[in-house]
Amino acid sequence: MSLSLITTAVLRASEEAGDPAVPPWVIGAIALGILLALLLGLIAFGGGREHS
């Protein structure tokens, strides 16, 4: 492949890219929710145990 053909292909691909299907803040909110649920589960599980 020639360099100009590769350059043309890259430019065309970058121009066709639109908005993502899922907004990034949705992924962040889901990740935060999972981490908070795991943290609460850890606190609930370890809250009544004696320290060794």
PDB file of N, CA, C and O in Angstrom:
ATOM      1  N   MET A   1       0.844  -1.171   0.000  1.00  0.00           N
ATOM      2  CA  MET A   1       0.000   0.000   0.000  1.00  0.00           C
ATOM      3  C   MET A   1       0.894   1.241   0.000  1.00  0.00           C
ATOM      4  O   MET A   1       1.950   1.274   0.632  1.00  0.00           O
ATOM      5  N   SER A   2       0.457   2.209  -0.695  1.00  0.00           N
ATOM      6  CA  SER A   2       1.232   3.438  -0.736  1.00  0.00           C
ATOM      7  C   SER A   2       0.868   4.318   0.463  1.00  0.00           C
ATOM      8  O   SER A   2      -0.192   4.156   1.068  1.00  0.00           O
ATOM      9  N   LEU A   3       1.743   5.227   0.786  1.00  0.00           N
ATOM     10  CA  LEU A   3       1.547   6.096   1.943  1.00  0.00           C
ATOM     11  C   LEU A   3       0.323   6.996   1.769  1.00  0.00           C
ATOM     12  O   LEU A   3      -0.397   7.263   2.731  1.00  0.00           O
ATOM     13  N   SER A   4       0.092   7.455   0.561  1.00  0.00           N
ATOM     14  CA  SER A   4      -1.061   8.338   0.336  1.00  0.00           C
ATOM     15  C   SER A   4      -2.377   7.582   0.507  1.00  0.00           C
ATOM     16  O   SER A   4      -3.366   8.150   0.970  1.00  0.00           O
ATOM     17  N   LEU A   5      -2.390   6.299   0.132  1.00  0.00           N
ATOM     18  CA  LEU A   5      -3.604   5.499   0.295  1.00  0.00           C
ATOM     19  C   LEU A   5      -3.886   5.278   1.781  1.00  0.00           C
ATOM     20  O   LEU A   5      -5.039   5.341   2.209  1.00  0.00           O
ATOM     21  N   ILE A   6      -2.848   5.021   2.562  1.00  0.00           N
ATOM     22  CA  ILE A   6      -3.017   4.832   4.007  1.00  0.00           C
ATOM     23  C   ILE A   6      -3.482   6.126   4.649  1.00  0.00           C
ATOM     24  O   ILE A   6      -4.375   6.120   5.496  1.00  0.00           O
ATOM     25  N   THR A   7      -2.880   7.225   4.251  1.00  0.00           N
ATOM     26  CA  THR A   7      -3.271   8.527   4.796  1.00  0.00           C
ATOM     27  C   THR A   7      -4.719   8.841   4.465  1.00  0.00           C
ATOM     28  O   THR A   7      -5.458   9.328   5.321  1.00  0.00           O
ATOM     29  N   THR A   8      -5.127   8.572   3.258  1.00  0.00           N
ATOM     30  CA  THR A   8      -6.517   8.802   2.853  1.00  0.00           C
ATOM     31  C   THR A   8      -7.465   7.944   3.662  1.00  0.00           C
ATOM     32  O   THR A   8      -8.521   8.414   4.086  1.00  0.00           O
ATOM     33  N   ALA A   9      -7.098   6.679   3.885  1.00  0.00           N
ATOM     34  CA  ALA A   9      -7.951   5.775   4.656  1.00  0.00           C
ATOM     35  C   ALA A   9      -8.085   6.247   6.103  1.00  0.00           C
ATOM     36  O   ALA A   9      -9.176   6.188   6.671  1.00  0.00           O
ATOM     37  N   VAL A  10      -7.000   6.709   6.699  1.00  0.00           N
ATOM     38  CA  VAL A  10      -7.046   7.189   8.081  1.00  0.00           C
ATOM     39  C   VAL A  10      -7.901   8.450   8.182  1.00  0.00           C
ATOM     40  O   VAL A  10      -8.708   8.578   9.102  1.00  0.00           O
ATOM     41  N   LEU A  11      -7.732   9.371   7.253  1.00  0.00           N
ATOM     42  CA  LEU A  11      -8.536  10.592   7.277  1.00  0.00           C
ATOM     43  C   LEU A  11     -10.019  10.300   7.090  1.00  0.00           C
ATOM     44  O   LEU A  11     -10.863  10.904   7.752  1.00  0.00           O
ATOM     45  N   ARG A  12     -10.331   9.387   6.202  1.00  0.00           N
ATOM     46  CA  ARG A  12     -11.737   9.038   5.965  1.00  0.00           C
ATOM     47  C   ARG A  12     -12.337   8.377   7.197  1.00  0.00           C
ATOM     48  O   ARG A  12     -13.482   8.659   7.552  1.00  0.00           O
ATOM     49  N   ALA A  13     -11.585   7.506   7.852  1.00  0.00           N
ATOM     50  CA  ALA A  13     -12.090   6.834   9.057  1.00  0.00           C
ATOM     51  C   ALA A  13     -12.300   7.830  10.190  1.00  0.00           C
ATOM     52  O   ALA A  13     -13.262   7.706  10.949  1.00  0.00           O
ATOM     53  N   SER A  14     -11.421   8.809  10.314  1.00  0.00           N
ATOM     54  CA  SER A  14     -11.576   9.791  11.396  1.00  0.00           C
ATOM     55  C   SER A  14     -12.746  10.724  11.135  1.00  0.00           C
ATOM     56  O   SER A  14     -13.374  11.194  12.083  1.00  0.00           O
ATOM     57  N   GLU A  15     -13.050  11.000   9.898  1.00  0.00           N
ATOM     58  CA  GLU A  15     -14.176  11.877   9.583  1.00  0.00           C
ATOM     59  C   GLU A  15     -15.505  11.176   9.788  1.00  0.00           C
ATOM     60  O   GLU A  15     -16.497  11.824  10.119  1.00  0.00           O
ATOM     61  N   GLU A  16     -15.545   9.858   9.598  1.00  0.00           N
ATOM     62  CA  GLU A  16     -16.798   9.120   9.714  1.00  0.00           C
ATOM     63  C   GLU A  16     -17.153   8.798  11.157  1.00  0.00           C
ATOM     64  O   GLU A  16     -18.299   8.452  11.443  1.00  0.00           O
ATOM     65  N   ALA A  17     -16.208   8.902  12.062  1.00  0.00           N
ATOM     66  CA  ALA A  17     -16.477   8.585  13.460  1.00  0.00           C
ATOM     67  C   ALA A  17     -17.407   9.642  14.042  1.00  0.00           C
ATOM     68  O   ALA A  17     -17.169  10.844  13.925  1.00  0.00           O
ATOM     69  N   GLY A  18     -18.472   9.157  14.669  1.00  0.00           N
ATOM     70  CA  GLY A  18     -19.431  10.077  15.276  1.00  0.00           C
ATOM     71  C   GLY A  18     -19.401   9.958  16.780  1.00  0.00           C
ATOM     72  O   GLY A  18     -18.394   9.554  17.361  1.00  0.00           O
ATOM     73  N   ASP A  19     -20.496  10.306  17.406  1.00  0.00           N
ATOM     74  CA  ASP A  19     -20.603  10.183  18.850  1.00  0.00           C
ATOM     75  C   ASP A  19     -20.637   8.708  19.234  1.00  0.00           C
ATOM     76  O   ASP A  19     -21.159   7.879  18.489  1.00  0.00           O
ATOM     77  N   PRO A  20     -20.077   8.381  20.402  1.00  0.00           N
ATOM     78  CA  PRO A  20     -20.118   6.983  20.839  1.00  0.00           C
ATOM     79  C   PRO A  20     -21.556   6.558  21.143  1.00  0.00           C
ATOM     80  O   PRO A  20     -22.401   7.392  21.471  1.00  0.00           O
ATOM     81  N   ALA A  21     -21.820   5.269  21.034  1.00  0.00           N
ATOM     82  CA  ALA A  21     -23.170   4.757  21.270  1.00  0.00           C
ATOM     83  C   ALA A  21     -23.585   4.950  22.724  1.00  0.00           C
ATOM     84  O   ALA A  21     -24.747   5.243  23.008  1.00  0.00           O
ATOM     85  N   VAL A  22     -22.641   4.787  23.637  1.00  0.00           N
ATOM     86  CA  VAL A  22     -22.916   4.964  25.064  1.00  0.00           C
ATOM     87  C   VAL A  22     -22.031   6.098  25.567  1.00  0.00           C
ATOM     88  O   VAL A  22     -20.814   6.047  25.395  1.00  0.00           O
ATOM     89  N   PRO A  23     -22.622   7.121  26.186  1.00  0.00           N
ATOM     90  CA  PRO A  23     -21.811   8.235  26.693  1.00  0.00           C
ATOM     91  C   PRO A  23     -20.822   7.758  27.764  1.00  0.00           C
ATOM     92  O   PRO A  23     -21.133   6.847  28.531  1.00  0.00           O
ATOM     93  N   PRO A  24     -19.656   8.358  27.817  1.00  0.00           N
ATOM     94  CA  PRO A  24     -18.652   7.921  28.799  1.00  0.00           C
ATOM     95  C   PRO A  24     -19.105   8.059  30.250  1.00  0.00           C
ATOM     96  O   PRO A  24     -18.689   7.268  31.098  1.00  0.00           O
ATOM     97  N   TRP A  25     -19.939   9.035  30.551  1.00  0.00           N
ATOM     98  CA  TRP A  25     -20.371   9.207  31.935  1.00  0.00           C
ATOM     99  C   TRP A  25     -21.271   8.062  32.386  1.00  0.00           C
ATOM    100  O   TRP A  25     -21.350   7.777  33.581  1.00  0.00           O
ATOM    101  N   VAL A  26     -21.952   7.400  31.447  1.00  0.00           N
ATOM    102  CA  VAL A  26     -22.778   6.243  31.810  1.00  0.00           C
ATOM    103  C   VAL A  26     -21.877   5.098  32.271  1.00  0.00           C
ATOM    104  O   VAL A  26     -22.166   4.438  33.269  1.00  0.00           O
ATOM    105  N   ILE A  27     -20.789   4.866  31.542  1.00  0.00           N
ATOM    106  CA  ILE A  27     -19.844   3.819  31.915  1.00  0.00           C
ATOM    107  C   ILE A  27     -19.228   4.150  33.279  1.00  0.00           C
ATOM    108  O   ILE A  27     -19.070   3.263  34.118  1.00  0.00           O
ATOM    109  N   GLY A  28     -18.885   5.404  33.498  1.00  0.00           N
ATOM    110  CA  GLY A  28     -18.327   5.819  34.780  1.00  0.00           C
ATOM    111  C   GLY A  28     -19.313   5.638  35.925  1.00  0.00           C
ATOM    112  O   GLY A  28     -18.933   5.210  37.015  1.00  0.00           O
ATOM    113  N   ALA A  29     -20.572   5.961  35.682  1.00  0.00           N
ATOM    114  CA  ALA A  29     -21.593   5.810  36.722  1.00  0.00           C
ATOM    115  C   ALA A  29     -21.814   4.341  37.070  1.00  0.00           C
ATOM    116  O   ALA A  29     -21.992   3.997  38.239  1.00  0.00           O
ATOM    117  N   ILE A  30     -21.803   3.488  36.072  1.00  0.00           N
ATOM    118  CA  ILE A  30     -21.962   2.046  36.315  1.00  0.00           C
ATOM    119  C   ILE A  30     -20.769   1.512  37.103  1.00  0.00           C
ATOM    120  O   ILE A  30     -20.941   0.743  38.049  1.00  0.00           O
ATOM    121  N   ALA A  31     -19.568   1.917  36.717  1.00  0.00           N
ATOM    122  CA  ALA A  31     -18.372   1.468  37.426  1.00  0.00           C
ATOM    123  C   ALA A  31     -18.383   1.961  38.874  1.00  0.00           C
ATOM    124  O   ALA A  31     -18.036   1.210  39.786  1.00  0.00           O
ATOM    125  N   LEU A  32     -18.776   3.209  39.087  1.00  0.00           N
ATOM    126  CA  LEU A  32     -18.864   3.749  40.440  1.00  0.00           C
ATOM    127  C   LEU A  32     -19.886   2.981  41.268  1.00  0.00           C
ATOM    128  O   LEU A  32     -19.638   2.670  42.433  1.00  0.00           O
ATOM    129  N   GLY A  33     -21.035   2.674  40.669  1.00  0.00           N
ATOM    130  CA  GLY A  33     -22.065   1.916  41.378  1.00  0.00           C
ATOM    131  C   GLY A  33     -21.588   0.528  41.771  1.00  0.00           C
ATOM    132  O   GLY A  33     -21.860   0.067  42.879  1.00  0.00           O
ATOM    133  N   ILE A  34     -20.882  -0.139  40.873  1.00  0.00           N
ATOM    134  CA  ILE A  34     -20.360  -1.475  41.187  1.00  0.00           C
ATOM    135  C   ILE A  34     -19.338  -1.394  42.320  1.00  0.00           C
ATOM    136  O   ILE A  34     -19.372  -2.202  43.248  1.00  0.00           O
ATOM    137  N   LEU A  35     -18.431  -0.420  42.244  1.00  0.00           N
ATOM    138  CA  LEU A  35     -17.413  -0.290  43.284  1.00  0.00           C
ATOM    139  C   LEU A  35     -18.031   0.067  44.637  1.00  0.00           C
ATOM    140  O   LEU A  35     -17.598  -0.449  45.667  1.00  0.00           O
ATOM    141  N   LEU A  36     -19.024   0.933  44.644  1.00  0.00           N
ATOM    142  CA  LEU A  36     -19.676   1.275  45.912  1.00  0.00           C
ATOM    143  C   LEU A  36     -20.432   0.083  46.486  1.00  0.00           C
ATOM    144  O   LEU A  36     -20.437  -0.116  47.701  1.00  0.00           O
ATOM    145  N   ALA A  37     -21.070  -0.711  45.632  1.00  0.00           N
ATOM    146  CA  ALA A  37     -21.769  -1.910  46.111  1.00  0.00           C
ATOM    147  C   ALA A  37     -20.780  -2.913  46.698  1.00  0.00           C
ATOM    148  O   ALA A  37     -21.062  -3.532  47.724  1.00  0.00           O
ATOM    149  N   LEU A  38     -19.631  -3.078  46.058  1.00  0.00           N
ATOM    150  CA  LEU A  38     -18.609  -3.968  46.599  1.00  0.00           C
ATOM    151  C   LEU A  38     -18.067  -3.450  47.928  1.00  0.00           C
ATOM    152  O   LEU A  38     -17.822  -4.232  48.846  1.00  0.00           O
ATOM    153  N   LEU A  39     -17.879  -2.142  48.034  1.00  0.00           N
ATOM    154  CA  LEU A  39     -17.399  -1.552  49.282  1.00  0.00           C
ATOM    155  C   LEU A  39     -18.407  -1.764  50.404  1.00  0.00           C
ATOM    156  O   LEU A  39     -18.028  -2.133  51.515  1.00  0.00           O
ATOM    157  N   LEU A  40     -19.674  -1.536  50.126  1.00  0.00           N
ATOM    158  CA  LEU A  40     -20.705  -1.749  51.145  1.00  0.00           C
ATOM    159  C   LEU A  40     -20.793  -3.211  51.545  1.00  0.00           C
ATOM    160  O   LEU A  40     -20.994  -3.522  52.718  1.00  0.00           O
ATOM    161  N   GLY A  41     -20.642  -4.115  50.575  1.00  0.00           N
ATOM    162  CA  GLY A  41     -20.635  -5.541  50.888  1.00  0.00           C
ATOM    163  C   GLY A  41     -19.455  -5.921  51.758  1.00  0.00           C
ATOM    164  O   GLY A  41     -19.595  -6.731  52.674  1.00  0.00           O
ATOM    165  N   LEU A  42     -18.305  -5.351  51.487  1.00  0.00           N
ATOM    166  CA  LEU A  42     -17.121  -5.618  52.292  1.00  0.00           C
ATOM    167  C   LEU A  42     -17.303  -5.114  53.716  1.00  0.00           C
ATOM    168  O   LEU A  42     -16.927  -5.794  54.671  1.00  0.00           O
ATOM    169  N   ILE A  43     -17.876  -3.931  53.859  1.00  0.00           N
ATOM    170  CA  ILE A  43     -18.106  -3.372  55.195  1.00  0.00           C
ATOM    171  C   ILE A  43     -19.140  -4.208  55.941  1.00  0.00           C
ATOM    172  O   ILE A  43     -18.977  -4.466  57.133  1.00  0.00           O
ATOM    173  N   ALA A  44     -20.200  -4.634  55.259  1.00  0.00           N
ATOM    174  CA  ALA A  44     -21.236  -5.442  55.896  1.00  0.00           C
ATOM    175  C   ALA A  44     -20.685  -6.811  56.299  1.00  0.00           C
ATOM    176  O   ALA A  44     -21.029  -7.329  57.362  1.00  0.00           O
ATOM    177  N   PHE A  45     -19.850  -7.386  55.473  1.00  0.00           N
ATOM    178  CA  PHE A  45     -19.301  -8.713  55.759  1.00  0.00           C
ATOM    179  C   PHE A  45     -18.279  -8.653  56.886  1.00  0.00           C
ATOM    180  O   PHE A  45     -18.262  -9.531  57.749  1.00  0.00           O
ATOM    181  N   GLY A  46     -17.445  -7.653  56.892  1.00  0.00           N
ATOM    182  CA  GLY A  46     -16.376  -7.570  57.885  1.00  0.00           C
ATOM    183  C   GLY A  46     -16.711  -6.771  59.119  1.00  0.00           C
ATOM    184  O   GLY A  46     -15.900  -6.690  60.041  1.00  0.00           O
ATOM    185  N   GLY A  47     -17.884  -6.182  59.158  1.00  0.00           N
ATOM    186  CA  GLY A  47     -18.228  -5.310  60.290  1.00  0.00           C
ATOM    187  C   GLY A  47     -18.378  -6.039  61.602  1.00  0.00           C
ATOM    188  O   GLY A  47     -18.023  -5.486  62.642  1.00  0.00           O
ATOM    189  N   GLY A  48     -18.888  -7.254  61.602  1.00  0.00           N
ATOM    190  CA  GLY A  48     -19.137  -7.968  62.849  1.00  0.00           C
ATOM    191  C   GLY A  48     -18.067  -8.980  63.202  1.00  0.00           C
ATOM    192  O   GLY A  48     -18.240  -9.739  64.155  1.00  0.00           O
ATOM    193  N   ARG A  49     -16.991  -9.017  62.481  1.00  0.00           N
ATOM    194  CA  ARG A  49     -15.956 -10.018  62.740  1.00  0.00           C
ATOM    195  C   ARG A  49     -14.897  -9.455  63.697  1.00  0.00           C
ATOM    196  O   ARG A  49     -14.613  -8.258  63.718  1.00  0.00           O
ATOM    197  N   GLU A  50     -14.335 -10.362  64.477  1.00  0.00           N
ATOM    198  CA  GLU A  50     -13.274  -9.957  65.379  1.00  0.00           C
ATOM    199  C   GLU A  50     -11.969  -9.846  64.608  1.00  0.00           C
ATOM    200  O   GLU A  50     -11.747 -10.553  63.625  1.00  0.00           O
ATOM    201  N   HIS A  51     -11.115  -8.953  65.066  1.00  0.00           N
ATOM    202  CA  HIS A  51      -9.810  -8.816  64.457  1.00  0.00           C
ATOM    203  C   HIS A  51      -8.894  -9.897  64.994  1.00  0.00           C
ATOM    204  O   HIS A  51      -8.920 -10.204  66.186  1.00  0.00           O
ATOM    205  N   SER A  52      -8.102 -10.463  64.139  1.00  0.00           N
ATOM    206  CA  SER A  52      -7.203 -11.521  64.607  1.00  0.00           C
ATOM    207  C   SER A  52      -5.770 -11.040  64.646  1.00  0.00           C
ATOM    208  O   SER A  52      -4.874 -11.798  65.016  1.00  0.00           O
TER     209      SER A  52
END
